[in-house]
């Protein structure tokens, strides 16, 4: 606010000032995550690989029927542009660690010029994939495009929990380079470390499958794999994609409907316009409106008479079955 006030009508100076402040506030290693490496782009340009990758991710998101989508590590908004142009996606949240990338994305998407209805579908935020963030919860799907290879081992472990355990969307579409493909580019294959300076690692197909299957088993997902780009033998395609989906047992838990009149306990705090802790974790309420299926919202009334809307997608399975016996249901906001 202060920067914008003193640099009014000088948007380039405002952006530069904000970026300097942000860079001071973030660890140097995190600030590098969203930087585009020139050499990597040179490799991808003749392959037209980026367009193929974005198309594959968009197709996967369409295929799982996602309506509320996260773009984590959204960069300058390449995938966001495609999501915004497709009206299947009703709510889009893009997040990046780089404030400058977020500002560039806003300009390229022309968010200040599009209609109010279209603008309401998308939000861009700055944030880190290293820390749990309530803003990432409650989405149908998340796209993580060419991000994990920028993370060292400690940050990768933190990212796994942030996304798969805490945010826990029903579907996750994740891409990363295929290290086996580098042998087709002698200048890259000769390097003793990861071929691009900002990549902490690159995995072979077997290494990626081992990691993805381990994560899926640990956090209750199934995973399938899809190559992106021209496949050659024996190297495979230049990009590999994993599509994670929450196990059917967990989906069944979310599909059960709690009837009107059931008492519930809020499993997490739910803010409103007046207060961030208006409805804290542990608040007792009663269901006054039930949805037609588990993917939509319930209407609940608290003891003080106030009403709010919540989703029931994170009900513990056993608690939801016990509700008919008069027990309390844990309710996730």
LINMOKA-V897687 format. One record per helix or strand. SS is the DSSP state (a for helix, b for strand). FROM is the first residue (numbers start at 1). LEN is the number of residues. If there is no record, write none. Layout:
# LINMOKA-V897687
ss=SS from=FROM len=LEN
ss=SS from=FROM len=LEN
This chain:
# LINMOKA-V897687
ss=a from=2 len=5
ss=a from=11 len=15
ss=a from=28 len=4
ss=a from=38 len=10
ss=a from=49 len=15
ss=b from=68 len=5
ss=a from=78 len=8
ss=b from=91 len=6
ss=a from=99 len=10
ss=a from=116 len=4
ss=b from=122 len=5
ss=a from=134 len=3
ss=b from=141 len=5
ss=a from=148 len=3
ss=a from=153 len=15
ss=b from=171 len=8
ss=a from=179 len=6
ss=a from=186 len=4
ss=b from=203 len=1
ss=a from=205 len=15
ss=b from=221 len=8
ss=b from=232 len=1
ss=b from=236 len=1
ss=b from=239 len=8
ss=a from=248 len=8
ss=b from=263 len=4
ss=b from=270 len=1
ss=b from=279 len=1
ss=b from=284 len=6
ss=b from=297 len=6
ss=b from=307 len=5
ss=a from=317 len=9
ss=b from=329 len=3
